[in-house]
Amino acid sequence: MALTLKQQRFVQEYLADLNATAAAKRAGYSQKTAYSIGQENLKKPEIQSAIQQAKEALQKRTEITQDMVLRETAKLAFFDIRKMFDENGRPLDISKLDDGTAAALVGLEVQDVAGSDGDGFVKKYRMADKLKALELLGKRLGVFDRSSQAGSSAALSAFLEAVRPAEGEVEALYAEEDG
């Protein structure tokens, strides 16, 4: 069965933010019934199929896969801040950071200041939100699903072990990307 114009619009709007209620409103459904219509639409096989096809087309166009996104999120979640410093506790120069460490940076501010020896820099690194990355991974992998026992510390520990990169694995991923 072909989608109506409003259903097609719902699919497009849903893909913008994955919010069925907001998508229903933007697609032109009543504000009062947007929540129920959004949920109903997501249950219709033809709409599910259209959403899946649109996601696959987007993935093909952008060449971004779920695995790539999960790997990058895992890098942020399991980033070790100690890799940003030398053995004396001084920040490493940005050119000396390994790829995994550099991937965790979301900002860098460098200030040129005259020191007692005439030259100097103040470096301020802004890091990715580790907690948010863990939350995204947990949600994606169903760790926080209330119907399971994932809320227990044992389940959380198992989750962390399951997604934590093995020793050298992150470096190997970068070597693959560069090679």
Stockholm file with secondary structure:
# STOCKHOLM 1.0

chainA/1-179         MALTLKQQRFVQEYLADLNATAAAKRAGYSQKTAYSIGQENLKKPEIQSAIQQAKEALQKRTEITQDMVLRETAKLAFFDIRKMFDENGRPLDISKLDDGTAAALVGLEVQDVAGSDGDGFVKKYRMADKLKALELLGKRLGVFDRSSQAGSSAALSAFLEAVRPAEGEVEALYAEEDG
#=GR chainA/1-179 SS CCCCHHHHHHHHHHHHHSCHHHHHHHHTCCTTTHHHHHHHHHHCHHHHHHHHHHHHHHHHHHTCCHHHHHHHHHHHHTCCGGGGBCTTSCBCCGGGSCHHHHHTEEEEEEEECCCTTSCCEEEEEEECCHHHHHHHHHHHTTTTCTTTTTTSHHHHHHHHHHHSCCTTHHHHHHHHHHC
#=GC SS_cons         CCCCHHHHHHHHHHHHHSCHHHHHHHHTCCTTTHHHHHHHHHHCHHHHHHHHHHHHHHHHHHTCCHHHHHHHHHHHHTCCGGGGBCTTSCBCCGGGSCHHHHHTEEEEEEEECCCTTSCCEEEEEEECCHHHHHHHHHHHTTTTCTTTTTTSHHHHHHHHHHHSCCTTHHHHHHHHHHC
//
